[in-house]
Every structure is written in C-alpha cells, then in structure tokens.
Amino acid sequence: MGLFKVSSLVLVLLITLVSIHSVFAQNGQQDYLNAHNAARKRVGVGPMHWDVNVAAYARNYAKKIQMANTCNKLVHSNGPYGENLAAGIGTFTGLQAVNLWVGEKRYYNYPSNRCIGGVCEHYTQVVWRRSVGLGCARVFCKNGWWYVICNYSPPGNVAGQRPY
C-alpha cells in the first residue's frame, strides 16, 4: 500500500472517530446536566443534580417506547415526574433536544407568566426553580427515529406559579 493510501485511510479513520466521539459526547449524564444548568444560570436559578431514581424512570420509559418502535410519537408517561420529550432523525442528540426546549424561551413572557406566540412549557420545566433532580435517556428505534426523555423531580409547571 502506498504512502498516499495509508495517509488517506488514517485520515478517514480519524474523521470517523472524531464524528463518533462528538455524537456520544452530547448524550451523557453530564451533557444533559450542563445544558440544563446553563439555561437555569441565565435566569438566576440554581443547578440541578443527576437523580439516579429519576434517570432509571426515564430509561425504563424510553425502553418501552423503543420496544413499541414509536420513537416518533411523543406520548407522555403520565408518571410522577415532570417530563420533556423530543424526537429526531439522523444524529439527533440529547443536547439538541435540550436546546430545542431551551429555545422556547423566546415565547415565555415573565410579566404575564404565559407563553405568547408559541409553546414554552418545555422551557419553563427546564428552568423550574423547585425541580432539582434530573434524569434523561435516549434510545433509537427501528423506524429510524431517536427518542429523548428528561424527567424532573419534583415536577414543575405548577398552575399559577412562576418558574423562577
């Protein structure tokens, strides 16, 4: 094998490894926490911590969705925790899901404590002051969709209360 072919092969392998690492690096426990805590810090709310019980709940529900092959259907678990769901195709990551929820901030009007012009309840759950325990999971379904779930303890979005 010539030097050019070896160099090309090494370059392709390196690019592949970097791509794989960047996808995995956006789906870990700390990635979810960092994204949530950054949004909370911007509005003066304290950090969340990873709650193993909440994470187990999220993981179990995500597995049920995966078994049913319904990652593209955002059906809530109706469990004891606050909950945000997202689905996507391609290399949809947990970080992208959190960024979608945080992106709803533009619709939240603090003075009226209402969503104006769009959905904002995912954002308000992310920054809900009393929600301090976090657990998230991400699964891939045979239908080609990724499913991301984050659960929050205690749940937020309590009627009549402000998130912060």
N, C-alpha and C positions, 0 to 999 in steps of 0.2 A: 504494500500500500504506500502510495506516495505521501510526501510530507503535506501536500495540499489537502489530500483526502483525510488524513489523520487530523489535521488542524480543523477542517470543516466539521468532522464528526465530533470533536471535542467541543467546538462552539455550539453545535446543535444540542448536545447533551447539557451543556452549561445553561443555555437558554431554557431548556425544558425544566431543569432542576429549579431555576430561579422562578419560573412560572408556577410550578407546583408549590414551591415554598410560599409564594405570595398569596395563593388561594388558601392554603392551610393556615397561614399566619393571620387570616381575617376571620377565623371561625373558632378560636379558642376562648376559654373562660375569661382570660384577661382582656381579650379584644372586645368582648361584649361589655365587660365592666368599664374599660377605658372609654368606650363610645358613650355609654350611659352617663358616666361620671363627668365627662367633658360637657355634655349638654346641661347637666344639673349645675355644674360650677358656673356656667354662663348666667344663670339666674339666681345664684346665691344659695343653692340647695346642696346639702352635704352629700358625701359619697354613699354609694350602695356597697354591699358586700355579697360575695357569692354564697348562696344558701344551698347546701347540698340536698336538702329535702325538696326545695322548690325546683332545683335542677333535675332531680330524679322524676318529679312530676312532669316537667317539660319533656324530658327524654322519653318517658313512658307514653305520653300522649303523641309525641312525634312518631314513635314506632307504630302506634295504632294507625296513624294516617298513612305511614309508609306501607303497612301491610294491606291496607284498603286501596293503595295506589291512587290516592286522592290528594296529592300534594298541591294541585292547582285549585282546590276548593278550600276556601278559608272558613272552616267551621270551628267555632269556639268550643272548648272543652266544657264550659259551664262549671268549672271546678271552683275551689276555694280561693284561688289567687286572681290577681289582676292578670291580664293577658294581652299580648300583642302578637299578631300573626302576619306573615308575609310569605309570598311565593314568587319564584322566578325561574328562568331558564338559563342555559349557558353555565357560567361560573358564578351564579348568584351566591353571594356570601352573607354570613351573619352580619358583618359590618355594613354591607349595603342595605340590609333590612333595617338595621338601627338608624342608618342615615335617612332612609325613607320616612321613618316615624318622626325623627327629629326635624325633618324638612317640613313637617306640618306646622311648625312654629309660626310660620307666616299667617296662618289662619286663626291663631289664638289671639283673642283680644282680652288682655288682662283687666282693663277697667270694667268691662261688662261680664267677664268670666264666661265668654261664649266663643264658639267657633263662628267665624264670619268668612263666607266665601269658599269654604271647603271643610273637609274633615280635619279635626285636630286632636281627637281623643287619644290617639296613639302617642302623640307628643306629650299631652298632659299626663299620661300614665308614666312615661319615661322620667318626667321631672317631678312627679308627685312626692312631696316632702316626706310623707309618712311611709312611703314604700321604700324600704331599705334592703330587703332581701331579694336577690335576683337569681334566676336560673333560666338558662336558654338551651335550646337544642336545634340541630339542623340535620335533615335527612333528605335523601334523594329517592324519588320514586321511579318505577319502570316507565312511567309515562313521560319522563324527561324533565320533570319539574323538581325544583328544590323547595323545601318547606322549612321555614324558620319560625320558631315559637320562643317567646320570652315570657316568663311568668314572674309576678311581683308580689311580695309579701311585706306588709298587708296590702290588699288591693287598693288602688286609687280610684280616681274618677267618681268620688262620692258626691251625689247631687247636692248642690247648694254650697259646696266648699271649693275654695281655690286650691290649685296645686301647690302654690308657694306663696 
